[in-house]
Amino acid sequence: MNVVHLKQVSRSYFKTERVLEGLDLSIREGEIVGLIGRNGAGKSTLMHLLMGMLHAQTGSVEVFGLDPVRHPVEVKQRIGYVAENQILPGSMTALELLAIYPGLFPNWQPDLALSLAEKFDLPLRRKVNTMSKGQARSLALLLAISSRPDFLILDEPAAGLDPAMRREFLNTSIEHAAESGTTILFSSHQLTDVERLASRVALLHNGRIALDRATDSLTEDYSLATLPQHSDGPAVRALPGFLAARNRKSQTSALFERSTIELQHDLDTTFGAGVGVCRSVPLEELFIEFVGGGE
């Protein structure tokens, strides 16, 4: 069953600023999807569309089979949402928020909320606007998870936190949600977190999902070739699976959607044995080569 289904979705903020263009994405029940992309690629826009906070100008957006703009209550009651710039009512205490949320979310778990408050050492009687960044972010996570959502959306939720707190924050998010079979979509610029936690990676680039793979298969499906810079450029681009290339000081790097064994055979056949070498690519390097390549 698809929890999320976007088909040919486009969204612009100004006539000349097309953020999403013809985007397709489906997320199945129980998947943990890491959404990656450059700053401004449209990750937050995509998540706002799923929340019904924005509408698609073309195409269709479905969450639980419903349009989140036309059915905002039915969709939002089943979603937990935490964002880097999320604003909670500053004049309220955590206890006051904990008293309100059970009336908004039918699956609210009070015991889980208190357990997480203790785990995060939250000052429940303190007003939100007097909390530290980490405390406020932990409170937002507590509120999202304790509603026992069917779908958890995390938009750079751990940005700005120190490494230890970031790891604890994300581990708690994913573990608690995954235990109940919650579908998760999260974005992060820390690609080691994505590799560690996501079962699937989606790369948003030029308004579309340019890469969509199971995390475990990334190193098998993509290879990076390194050749002398004087190598024939058209011959490199003509090789099967070519995606991007860029020139460095004395060499050319080319990214391929091929296994290393297949690609090495083609390099040896085209350029001669030992002229070009290839290897598998970690996610961070794959991201840099894909979005930062010259072509």
Helices and strands as residue ranges (DSSP letters): E 2-14, E 17-28, E 32-36, H 43-51, E 58-63, H 72-76, E 79-83, H 94-100, G 101-103, H 110-119, G 128-130, H 133-146, E 151-155, H 163-179, E 183-187, H 191-197, E 200-205, E 208-214, G 215-217, H 218-221, E 223-228, H 233-238, E 242-247, E 251-256, H 260-271, E 277-280, H 283-292
